[in-house]
Amino acid sequence: MKDPKQPGDAPNPEESEAREPVVPNFFDVDPGVARAIDAVQHEIRQERQLEAFRALVELRQRLGGFGKRVVAMVHVPQCEDCYAQERHQMRADDSTWRPSDISAKTWRKDLREYASEEDIRRTYREMKDESREYPVVRCDTCKQEIIYGRDSVYVWSRPFEHHFPELVGDENRDPPADPPGYVRKLVYDAYEGKCAGCGVLLTWDEKTMDHIRPKHMGGPGTLENIQLACAKCNNEKKGGELPEEVHVWLDLLLVAQGPEFDSLARLAGL
């Protein structure tokens, strides 16, 4: 019979190793799991591209039309900390510091400079908790919450594509002159197979990809510059002329910036 272990006895190396906790190696990921994660992330990126591009297509149809280029700018909020950090990076002195565009004390009045009364009322209706006194948005730079009535807000103008860089391609690569296959598929789906010029329903083989800014003038084959067209509209209605630009301002100050697509439905309805 084995004697019970007495206090002060030397530890058994085998027992110590058995009791030692096993630390998982998080970098040792199963290849199948890694492929599954990549597939999900790719699907999310594609869905984000499609939703953003659909909103841009609606803006084109309502404000521009065939043969015109919509230049959409968005008013976005920035918190005081991010504004101060940018000022510091630019080495600006105190004499050039400007007051906040929307102050905590006068935010209701200040908001009317950037959002209509209808937008403000609609925002209150759409808030999940109707009892909340102040709307909440997110800083366009750091994505932290900004609460009107408590925080100072600075207003900046950004291109629509700034929020959805997928529309303009990889910034580390030169944009393609002709749209690649996945861009063609997204364009066809976003236009629901209908020509942007005459509205005729096109099969996949009948479609053409029209460069809004002509290719020979440097127009890239990225989503923000491509529209679906039949051969007749592409050749006769538009041709290779530089398109007229239609400028539009989109007030999204009361919409939280992020990967959610609720704001796009609202944007397309403006």
N, C-alpha and C positions, 0 to 999 in steps of 0.2 A: 504494500500500500504506500502511495506517494505521500511524503510529509507535506502538510500545508505550508504555504510560503510564509516565512517569518519576516517581521519588519527589519529592514536593514540588509536583507538579502540583495545580492547583485541582480539587476534586471536581466531578463532573458532576451537576447537580441531578436529572436524569432517572434516573441510576443510583442515587442516594441514595434517591429515592422508591421505586424498584423493590425495594431491599434492606430497606426499613423494614418491620418485622413488622406484620401486620394484627391488631389487637386486636378480638376479637369483642364485639359488643354483646349482653350477656346479657339485657338488658331488651327487646330486639327479638325477641320470640318469635313464631313463625308462628302465626296464629290457629287453624289446624287442630290444631297441637300443644298449644296452650293448652286447647282444648276437650277434647282427649283426656286431658290431665292432670286437668282438672276432673271428667271422667266417671269416671276411676279413683278419685279421692279421694271422690267421691260414693258409689261402689260400696263402698269400704272403710268409710265411715261407716255405710251401711245394714247391712252385714254385722255391724259392731260392735254396732249397735242391736239387731239380731235376736238375736245370741248372748247379749247381756246380758239382753234381755227374756225369752228362753227360760229362762235360769237363774232369773229372778224368778218366772216362771210355775211352774216346778218347786217352788220354795219355797212358793208359794201352795197348790199342790195337796197338798204333803206336810204343811204346818204350819198352814195357814189354812183352806182350803176356801172354798166359795162363801159370800158374805155376811160375810166377815171380811177385815180388812186386815193384811197382814204388814208389820211394821216391822223391817227387817233392819239391824243394826249390825255393823260390821266392825272388829276390832282390827287396826291398821296400825302398822308400825314407822316411826320417825323417827330420823335420825342426830343426833349431838350438836351438830354445827354448825348445823343447821336449828333445833333446839330453842333454842340460844343466841341465834340471830338473832330468833326469835319473842319470847324474853324481853326482848331489847334493844328491839324495837319496842313492847312493852308497857311499857317503862321500869320493869321489875321490878328490885328490888335483890337483892343476894346473899343476903339472909336468906330469900328465898322460893325459892331455887334448890333443886330436889329432886334426889335421886340418880337415876341411871338405873334403869329398871325391869328391864332385863336387862344385867348387867355382864359384862365379858369373862371374869372369873374364875369366876363362878358361873352362867354362861349355861344350862347343862343344867338346873339346879334351877329357875332363874327362868322358863324357858320353860314349865314345867309349870303355871305360874299362868295362862297364856293359851292353851296348846295341849295337847291330851290326849296321853297316851303313845302311843296308836294313831296320831295325826296325826304325831308326831315320827318314829316308826318308818317310817310310810308315806313321809314326806318323804325319809328316807335311801334307801329302796328306789327312789324315783322319780328320784333324782339321777342325771344322766347319767354322772358320774364317781364310782363308788361308793367309790373310794379317798380321796376328799376328806374331810378330817377335820371341816370346819366347813360348815354350810349357808350359803348366800348369799341375801340378800333385797335389796330396794331401798327406799330412803327414800321415804316417801309424798309428801314435799314436793319434794325435788330429784332423785329417781330415781337417785341414786348408790348403788353397792353398799354394803351393810352386811354384814360378815362376823362371825357369832357366834363368840365366842372371841377376837376381836381388837378389835372396836369396841363402844362402849356404845350401847345401844338404848333409846329412849323409846317408850312405847306410847300410842297415841291411839285414840279411838273415832270412827268416821266412818259416816255413813249409807251403805248400799249404793249409793245413787244418786250419791254423791260420786265414785265411781270411774267411773261411766258417766253423765255429765251429759246424754247424749242422751236418757235416759229421762224427763227432766223439762223438756225443751225449751230454747229459747234464753233465757239469763238476762237478756238485754237487751230481751226482749219479754214482754208479759203473756201468760200461758199461755192457750190457746184454751179456751173453754167446751165446745165439741164437738170430738171428734177429727177432724183433717183426713184427707184421703184416704190419705196414706202411712201414718199411724198405724193406720187401719183395716186396711190390708193387712198390716202387721206383726203386729197382734193376731190376725188370722185365721190367718196362717201359723204363729205361735208356738203357738197352741192347736190347730193341725192341723185347723181347722174344727169342733172339738168344743165343745159348750157347757160352760162351767166349772161349771155347776150339776148337770146330769144326764148329761152326756157324749154326748148325741145328736149325730149328725153333721149339720151345717148346710150348706146351700148358701150362696153369697154373698148371694142375695136374702133368705134366711131369717134371717140373722144379725142380732143387735142388739149395740150397744156399751154395756155397762153401766158406769156410773161407780161405782166401789167406794165412794168418798166421794161422796155424792149431789151432783149438779150444783147443786141449789138451796141446798146448804150450802157452796158454794164449791169443790166438787171439780172440778179441771181436766180437760180432755180430753187429757191427756198419757199416755204409755205406762205410767207407774208407777201410774196411777189407773184404767186401763181393763181390762176383761176381756170375753171373748166369752161371750154368753149367748143362749139361745133366748128367744122372747117370753114364754113361760110362766114360766120361772125369773126373768126380769128383772122381771116384773110381780107375781108371786105369792110367790115365795120370798124375795125381797130387798126390793123396794119402795123407799121413800125414807128408810129409817131410817139413822141413823149406825151404821156397822159396828163390831163389836167388834175391838179391835186385838190382834194376836198378836205379841209381841216375841221376837226371836231374835238371839242373838249368833253371829257367824261368825268363827272363828279362822283368819285367813289370814296369820299372822305368818311362816310358812315358805314362802310363795308369793311369788315376785317380782312386784311390781306393774308393769303395763305393758299394751300392747295385745294381748298374748297371751291366748288364751281357754282355755288348759289349766286355769287356776285356776277357771273358771266350772263346768267339769264336776265338779271337786272340791266347789265350793261347793254345787252342786245336790244332791250326794250326802250332804251332812251331815244 
